[in-house]
Amino acid sequence: MAKKIMVQGTGSGVGKSVIVAALCRILTQEGYKAAPFKSQNMALNSYVTKAGLEIGRAQAFQAFAARKEPTVEMNPILLKPSSDTGAQVIVRGKPIGNMTAKEYHDYKPRALNLIEDCFDKLDRENDVVVIEGAGSPAEVNLRANDIVNMSIAKLLNVPVLLLGDIDKGGVFAWIVGTLELLEKEEKELVKGILINKFRGDMDILKPGLEFLEKRVNKPVIGVIPYFHDIKIQEEDPLSVEKGKRSLAVEEKEITIEVVYLPHISNFTDFDALEAEDDVSLRYAGKGEKIDEPDVIIIPGSKNTIGDLLYLKNSGYALQIVEKARSRKCVVFGICGGYQMLCNTIIDPEGVESNVRETEGLALLPATTVFESHAQKMTNQVRALADLEFYKGEIAGYEIHMGRTYLSNGCIKKAFTIFERSGEKVMDDEGGAVSSDGNVIGTYIHGIFDNDGFRQAFLNYIKQKKRLLPLSISVSKSNGKSENKRRIDWDSEYNKLADLVWRSIDMNKVYEIMRL
């Protein structure tokens, strides 16, 4: 049976996912078999396991921090919002349908058994399980049907660390208020306080920490500084901070604008592009004009028709079409963005939207149809690309409802999927390209994580601008070419673990876990 520790927060966005990842890496470095667990996650940024099951990307990030392959047991329930009051509910990696907030609230008590089953498997296979809460445990209106915070802590008898974000302001009130709203049994499970995102002078903070410890009768076991130099994958639609930062990016040789959709999903598709030295990438948000970029990317979406209507109503659709047809820039659509590039999108049974049919951007002669009987495609895939600038193998994953049908003889297949979840498939379409090569669409997420494809694509853009191609260095040790711009995620996990290890009392954490 594994030892356990749980990180709960004073609210959403305080850094629970990051601290869990850091603890997973620290414990792994100490020689323990560690695994993350979050019973219920709400996120549009998801990950497909090798078994073709969908979980929150944060749990995949945490699993990799623990040097483990992500599995569905790490996140039994995933909610993917499709509107302000509804979401697709994914249980054990597969969608069971769309529910309103009220419907899901009534469903939650039935989910406890499957949550416990998933946790039991992790419990048997690991030395330590690091559990993440969601939002705040002090949401008194949700307490009766809670399946992610204190109900899990009580069910599994797990000690809790309460995390607050000092950068948002009011952290002492948040912590005191959260504890005041907990029941006596719940409050006793909280064994320590963590302060996150601190920037300033510790000597000035110390009196506040001393007051807090006396006020709540709990030890402050760590203050984690704000960091800029460690790369982490965001869990949910772009943080406000990232959005602001993206508006003032430095102009470089290649400019890329990603349209920030209301239901944007899997925006980590662009991390590798953003890390390139020669690329300036920004997100064009509501009310902002698309400038004169070299590339416009329409990202994935949890509500393709809804986000397409947003493009039309905001004027983005007209701008994108004009720029594509004038060949002023390359337009690249991924997943839902690919579907929007089609002539028509049809949803006869309301799988994703109340709108049954709408015209797309008509940049690719194809039709996308959402059918209720069709299984959601969630697979790790391998494919062959057949483009002017790149002909070769790529890897990635697909997460989509709907099927796209190309017009015979009018459009070129750009990507042919030949393997899904380890199984060979025959000549399966994974994307298309316009006759002039200026509009590209694909269902394959993570396509830009392929170094060869990314380099070829950026060199294609540079060639169009008559610029020198990207430089590729050659490793002296093996003679193979290496792209030095690639993000070394393992090093980033180590940097995160080192920062947190230096900032908190790990001996106290081990004592709390009885480890």
N, C-alpha and C positions, 0 to 999 in steps of 0.2 A: 504494500500500500504506500502511495506517494505522500510526501509532505506537501503542504499547500500554503499558499499566500494569495491574497486578493487585493487588487488595487481598485478602489472606488474613488470617485471624484466629487467635487463640490458642484460640478456642472459639466456640460458638454464642452469639448475642446480644450480641456485643461491639461491634456498630455498623457492620459492613461495608457493609450496604445503604445506610446514611445517608451514609457517607463517599464511596461510589461516586456517589451522587446529587449530593453537594456538588462532587465533582471534575467531574462532567458539566456542572453549571451554571457552574463557574469557567471551564472550557475553552470553553464556548459563549460566555460573556461576553467571552472573549479573541479570539473570532472563528473558532474552530476548529469543524469539524463533528465532534461527538462522539456516541458511542453507547455504551450499557451492554451487557454480555454476562454471562450466567451459564449455563453449560452445563447444570447440573442444579440445580433448586430443589425444596425440600420445604416446602410451605406449603398451608394451607387457605384462605388469602385470595388469590384469583386475580382475573384481569382478562380481559375478552373484547375482542379487537382488532376493528377495523372489518371484518376479513375473517372474523370469527366463530371465531377461534382463541383458545385459552385459554393464558395465561402467568401467571407469578407476578406478584402486584400490585407487588412491590418493583421488578421490571424496568419495569413501566409507570410507576411513580413516578419511576424514574431516567430513563426516556425523556422524560417531561414536563419533568424538570429540564434535559435537553439540548435542550428545545424541539423534540422529535421525536414523531411518532406511534408508539406502541408496535407492534412487529411480533413475529411468532413466532420470528424469528432471534435475538432478544435473550435468549430462554429456551427452547432446543430441547426440554428435558425437564423436566416438572413432575410431582412426586409429591404426591398428596393422600392422607394417611393415613386409612384407614377403620377401623383397629384398631391394637392395639399392635404387631402383627407383619406388617401388610399395608397396601397402598396401591393406589389407582388410578394407573396409569402413563399419562401424557399425553405423546405424542411429536409434535413439530411442531404442537402445539395441539389434537390429537385423541386421545381415549383409545384405548389398544390393549388394555386389560384390567386386571384386578386381579392383583397379584402379591404373594407373600409376600416377606419380606426376602431369603430364600435364592434364590428365583426371580429377583428383580431383580438380586441380586449376580452371578448367572450370566449375566444378560442384558447387563450394562453394557458388556463389551468390544465387543459388536456395535453399540453406540451411537456409538462414536468417529467413524465416517465421517460420520454425519449431523450430529454436533456440529461437525466441521470444515467441512462444507458451509455450515452456518448462519453460522459465524464468517467464512468467506471472503466471503460477501455483505456483511457489515458492514465487513470489511477493505477491500473495493473502494469502498464508498460513503462512507467517512468519513476524516477526518484523524486521529482518535484513537479507539481503543476502550478503554473502562475496564471491566476484567473483575473480577468478584466471585467469590471462592472460597466454600466452604460449610463450616461447622463448623470443624474444625482440620485442617491438613495433617499433623499428627503422629499421626493414628489409624493406627497401624502395622498393625492387622488389616485395614484397608481399602486399604492401599497398592497391593496387587497389581491391584485392579480400580478404582482411582481414576479418575474421569472429570471431576473438578471442581476439584481443587486443583493439586498439583505436576505431575500428568501433563499437564494443560492448559498450565501454565507452561512445561514442557519442550517439549511439542509445538509451541507457538507462539513459544518463546524469548522469554518475557515477563519483564521485571523485576518483582519482587514487593515490596510494602510489607506488613510484618507489623503487624497492629493488635492491641493489648491493651486491656482494659477495667480501668482502675485502680479504678473504683468497686466492683467485685466483691471487691477485695482480692487480694493475692498476684500482682500483675501482673509483677513482676520474675521470679519463679519461673516463671510461665506462659511468658514470652518466652524465657528461657534454656532451659527444658525443651523447648519447641517446637523451637527451633533444634538442640538436642542430639539430638533424635529424627529429624532430617532427614538424608538422605544427603548426601554431600559436594557432588554436583552440584546438589541442591536448595537446599542452604544458600547456595551461591554466587549463586543467583538472587535471594535476599533482599537488597535494596539499601538498605533503611532501615526504621526502627521508628517506629510511631505509637502514642501513648498517648491513649486516649479516656476521656471522662467524668471529667475531673479537677475536683475542687473542693477548694480549699485555697490554701496559700501556695507560689508557685513557688520561692521561695528555699529552702524546706524540701525541695522535691522535687529540686532541682538535684543534690545529692550522689548521689542514687539514679540519676539519669540519667547522670551521669559514670561511676559504677560500671558501669552497664549497658553503655555504649558500649565501655568497656575489656574487659568480660567477654565480649561477643559480637563485638567488632570490627565493629560496624555503627553508623551514625549514627542518633541519634534526631532525626527531621526535623520533629517536631511534637507538641504536647500540646494536645488539643482539650478545652475546658472542658465541664463538664456544663451543659446548658441546660434551661430550663423554658418559655421564651417562644417557641419555634419549634414549629409544628405539623408533625408528620410522620405518615404513614400506617403503622401497625404492619404487619409482614409476616405474623406468625403469631398463633395464639390469644393473647389478651391477656397482656401481660407481667405478671409478678408485681407489679411496681411500679404499673402502671395498675390492676390489680385491687384493690390495697390502697387506692389513692387513691379508687377509686370507692365504697368502703364508707362514707366520711365526707363525702359531697358535701353542699354547702350546700342547705338546703331552699329551693325557689323556688315560683313559682306553679303550675307543672306538674311533676309527678313521674313519671318513666318508669323502669321496671325491665326490663332485658333479661335473660332467663334464660341463664345461662352454661352452654351445653351442652358435654359432653365432646368433641364433634367440631364445635364451632362454626366456621362459615366466613363469610367476607366481612363481618366485624364492622365494617368501615369504612362499612357502610350507615348507621351511627348517628353518624358524625363531625359531620354538619351539625346534628343534633338536639343533640348535646353542646355545640356552639358557641353555641346560643341563650341569650340572657341570662335568659329567663324559665323555662328548663328545668333541672331537676336530673336527671341520668341516672346510674344505677348498674347494675352487673352483679350479679345474685343468684347467688352461687356455691354449691357443694355445702355443705349443712349450714346454710345461711342461710334464714330465713323470708322469703317475699315479704311486704312490708309492706302498706300501703294505697295503692298508686300510682294515678295517673289512667290510666296506660297500661301494659300488660304486652306486651312484644314477645318472640315466640319467633323466634329468628334462623335463618339458614340452617344446614344441617348436611351433613356428608359421609356420615353414616350415620343416615338418618331413623328407621328402626325402632329401631336401637340407642339413639339419643338419646330417642326416645319412651318406651322401656322405662325409661330413666334417670328421665324425668319421673314415671313411675308409681311406681317404686320409692322415689324420694326424697320423694314426697308432693306434688311441685309440680303434677302433673296435677290432683289433687283441688282444690288451691287455685285454680288457673287457671280450672277449670270453674265452681267456686262463685262466684268473683268475676265471671266473664262472665255467668252466668245471673242473678245478683242485680243486674246492671248497675252494679256498683260501680266498674267501670273498663272501658276499651276494650281488647280483646285483638287484637293485630295479628301475623299470622304472615307471614314472608317465606321463600319457597322451601321448604326442608325444614320450616320452621315452619308454612307454609301446609298442607303435606301432613299434618302432625300434627293440624291442626284438623279433618280429615275424619272421617267415620264409620269408615272401614276403610282400611287400607293393605295391599296385596297384593304380594308379591314371589315369584312362583311358581318362578322359576329362580335365586333367590339372587343377584340382581344387586348388591344392597347389603348383604344380611344373610342369616344362616342361618335366620331366622324367616320362614316363608312367608306368614303372614297374622296381623294383629293389629288389635284395635280401636283407633281413634284417639281423640281427645278428644271427638269427636261434637259439635262446636260449629258445623260447617258440614255440611249434608247432601250429601256428595260422597264419592267413592271414588278413591283414588290407586293406580295399578297400575304396577309396574316390569316392563318387558318387555325381555328380552335383545336382541331384534332391533331395538328402537327406538333411534334415534340420540340421543346426548346433545345437548341443546339448548344451544348456546353462541352467542349472538347479541347484538349491540347492537339494542335495540328502541325503537320509538315506539308509544305506545298512547293510547287515550282512556279517561279515568276517568269513571265514572258513579256518583257517590256523593252522598249528601245534602249534604255540605259542599263538594264540588268536582266540577265537570263541565268537563273540558278535557283538553288534551294533556299527556302526560308522556313523558320519555325515561329509559332505563336499560338494563339488560342482564340476560340470563337465563343461568344455568348450572345445569342440572339433568338428572337422570335421572328417569324416571317421568312419567306423564301423569295429570292429575286430571279426573275426569268428574263433572259436576254432576248432581244429581237433577232431572229435568225438572219444571219448575213449582214447585219447592220452594225455589229459591235464586236470588238475583239475581247476574248477571254484573257485577262491579265494574270490571273492566279489560278492554278489547278491544284486543289487539295488532293493528296494521294495517301494521307494517313490521318486517322482520327483516333485519339486515345489509344495509340499503339496498334490499331487495326488498319490494314490496307483498304483503301476505297478506290473505286474506279472513276477516274476522270471527273471529279466533282468540282464544280465552279466555285471559286472563292473570291471573285472580283472581276472587274472589267476596266477597260481604258477606251477613251474616245478615239476616233480615227486620226485626229491630229496629235494625240498623245498628251493633250493639255489637261484632261480631266481623268482622274484615276479614282476608282472605288474598290474597297475590299472589306470582307467580313473579318479579316485577321487582325486581332488586337496584338500589340507587342511587335508589330512589323518593323518599327524603327529600332528595336533592340537588336536586330540582326546587323552586325557591324558592316558586312559587305553590302547589304541592301542600302543601309543608311548612307554610307560613303558614296555609293553609285548615284543615289538620288540627289544628294547635295552637290556632287560634281556635275550632274545633269543641269541643275539650276545654275551652277557657276558657268558652265559652258554657254548656257543661254545668255548669260550676262557678260560673256567673254572675259572671265576671270580665270586665274590659275587654279588648277584642281587642288583638293585637299592633299596635304602632305601625309604620307604614311611612313612611319619609322620601321626599321628592320632590327629585330632582336639579335644581339650578338651571340646569345646563347644557343639559339636554335635556327637562326636564319629565316624565321618566319616573319611575315609582316604583322605589325600590331597597331591597332588604333589606340593611341594613348588617351583619347578622349572618353573612352568607355568608362562608365561608373563602376568602380570596384566596390560592390555592395558589401562584401565581407569585411573590407577595411573600414567601411562606414559603420558597420555593426560594432567593430572593435573600438572605434573612436567614441561611439555612443556609450558603450559599456565602461570604458575608461573614465569618461566624464562623470557618469553616475556613480561608479565605484568610489571615485575621489570625493564625491559630494554628499554621500550618505553613510550612515554607520551600518555597514554590512554585517558586522558582528551582532548588532542589535536585531537586524532582519533575520539572521540565522537563529538567534535566540527565540524570536517570535515564532518561527517555523518549527522550533525544536529540532533543528538540523545540526 
